[in-house]
């Protein structure tokens, strides 16, 4: 089997694993994308997929500075966009290299914005609000999407670079979640 056929096979295996929608399959997909890139390092589409998936699978290795004030500013814009249904403004505050670590809301900038749009549309009348989650070190700003989930953001270069969505009562203690105080 030649390099071209092997490259194609690795990509197909990676894509198949991405369809399984679980963390183990994502790790396998990342491995096969890396093997494909070893065969053809100039393939820009594969390189972009690999970089995006790497940020998701290995998210704990990517550290971003903590600036609660900047996070709150961007969260205010995000909340305003959700509450007044101006989702096109989200494109200006979310970085092009954005990833959402949580699978069910959309993992890239475009799919995340679409996911937020459809979630907000299906929950008419609910308001998105800024909250804080109390952990050992500090109160972390977050966005309460509904009675079941919250979003946390990482900020880089004055834009949202990464998001995590957690379920209340499953990963987030409801008692430690309070409305943000200015």
Residue, then its C-alpha position, 0 to 999 in steps of 0.5 A: x500500500x502506497x503512502x497516498x492510500x495509507x494517508x487516505x485510510x488514516x483519514x477515514x479511520x480518524x473520521x469514523x472515530x470522530x463519529x463515535x462521539x466519545x473521548x476515547x474515540x477522539x484520542x484514537x482519531x487524533x492518533x490517526x490524524x497525526x499518522x496521516x500528517x507524518x505521511x503528508x505534513x503539507x496537507x492543510x485541511x488535515x493539519x487544521x483538524x489535527x490542531x483543533x482536535x489536539x486542543x480538545x483532547x489535550x485541553x489540560x495542556x493548554x493554559x490561558x491567563x486568568x483575567x476575570x474582568x476581561x472574561x466578565x466583559x466578554x460574558x456581558x456581550x455574550x449574554x446580551x447577544x443570547x438574550x436579544x437574539x443577535x447571534x451574528x455579534x458572537x463572531x466578533x468576540x469568539x476567536x477563529x481558533x476557538x474550541x469547545x471541549x464539551x461535545x454536545x454544543x459544537x466544538x468549533x467557532x461556527x458549530x458552537x454559535x449554531x449550537x447556542x443559537x438553536x439551544x436559545x431558540x428552543x428555550x424561548x423566554x429563558x434568560x442567559x445570565x452571568x453567575x459565579x462558581x465558588x471553588x477553593x481559590x476564587x469565584x469563577x465567572x460563568x454563564x448560566x444557560x438554563x437550569x441544567x448547565x453553565x458555560x465557562x470561558x477562557x480568554x486570549x487576545x481579548x476574545x473567547x478562545x475556549x469554552x466548557x459546558x458543565x451540567x448543574x448537579x452532575x459536575x457543578x454543585x448548585x449550592x456553589x453557583x450564585x448570581x454574579x455581583x458587580 
